Amino acid sequence: MGRLRVTRLSLPVALVLCGVLLHIPPSTKACQETAWTNGYLSAGTAMEAFTLRPGRGSACACCSFCNSNANCASLNYNIKSRECLLFNYVANYTSITASSDWRYFVMPGRSQHEQFCREDSDCLQSGDSCRGRVCTDLSAITCRVIYEQLGSGDRLGGEILAYGWMNGKDVRLICRMTAEWPGFTSIFRNRKSSTSITRDNVRSYNADLSAGTEVQAGLEMADLMRQLHSEGQYQLRTIAKCSNSPAFDGELVTEARLDRGQPVFVEVSDATAAGDTSQTDVASITSVSLPYLLPSEEDIVSVKINVELEGAAVGQVAMPLARTDRWLSFESVAVFIRE
């Protein structure tokens, strides 16, 4: 593939090109975020390639080249090498490769089924809408949908921040995407130093991650995910990072496989340990309950863990996930669902 090196792109020209981008409404929107921004398409499929001069290159200038080419549907810009790649097609989850060095943008009105988009008008196929920044007719986009149906698999990284679609709107999702975690969505996150989760907001606090990724309580959203299917089981995994605890060194992971009819969270009177539980670090843990809400005292939401004791006896302990004070048994806790 031939490469054109742009060696005389003067600052006024660059500003004019960028000005075109900034003042024509369709092009302005082209550099908005799509489903996956930090990544690239194969350079071998680019219809044109440029390397911009030091100090003169920018994603804005690259976008203006795409805008001036009627066949350009999307573009890549490398923030380190200043490479600008133009494509006559739009990426999807099976063709994009994650990279912090590259920025990816799509042009308006060029997206086919299951390709990335920014808004409904980008989608060309009848019946498709832009949901989770992908052209689709699906009613919900979760991490499992991205992993399985949209084909990302584990190619984008172990834990990623992605766009989903729940309850008629775009939401940000923290996804675990590995062979061992094939499309798990974060529904609860807390840290020992935080008191952001309260009894008033425990069902829905920062569920869409609009206030950052460290603390989240998306129990109501998780229950909607559970109801996306009518049969079979769903999975809940709890991760407790306990590096400062003398009892457990590292990460404690428990899993519960639950019948579809069981809600994701319950009141304390209904909290019984669920079977079919596995864990990575502590073989003596035999089962873990659903998250349950407490009406008073310091604990706000907790789980019950059954622990095998000497002589085959089983004891039960509570593991708080959120408290009114800053005291948690673990440095951080997270709960994930695979619906």
Beta strands, then each sheet from edge to edge (+ up, - down):
strand 1: 4-6
strand 2: 39-40
strand 3: 48-52
strand 4: 74-78
strand 5: 83-87
strand 6: 97-98
strand 7: 102-106
strand 8: 129-131
strand 9: 134-136
strand 10: 159-166
strand 11: 169-177
strand 12: 182-191
strand 13: 216-217
strand 14: 233-241
strand 15: 251-259
strand 16: 266-267
strand 17: 273-274
strand 18: 278-279
strand 19: 285-289
strand 20: 292-293
strand 21: 299-308
strand 22: 314-323
strand 23: 332-338
sheet 1: 1+ 3+ 5- 4+ 7-
sheet 2: 2+ 6-
sheet 3: 8+ 9-
sheet 4: 10+ 11- 12+ 13-
sheet 5: 10+ 11- 12+ 23- 14+ 15- 18+
sheet 6: 16+ 20+ 21- 19+ 17-
sheet 7: 16+ 20+ 21- 22+
end
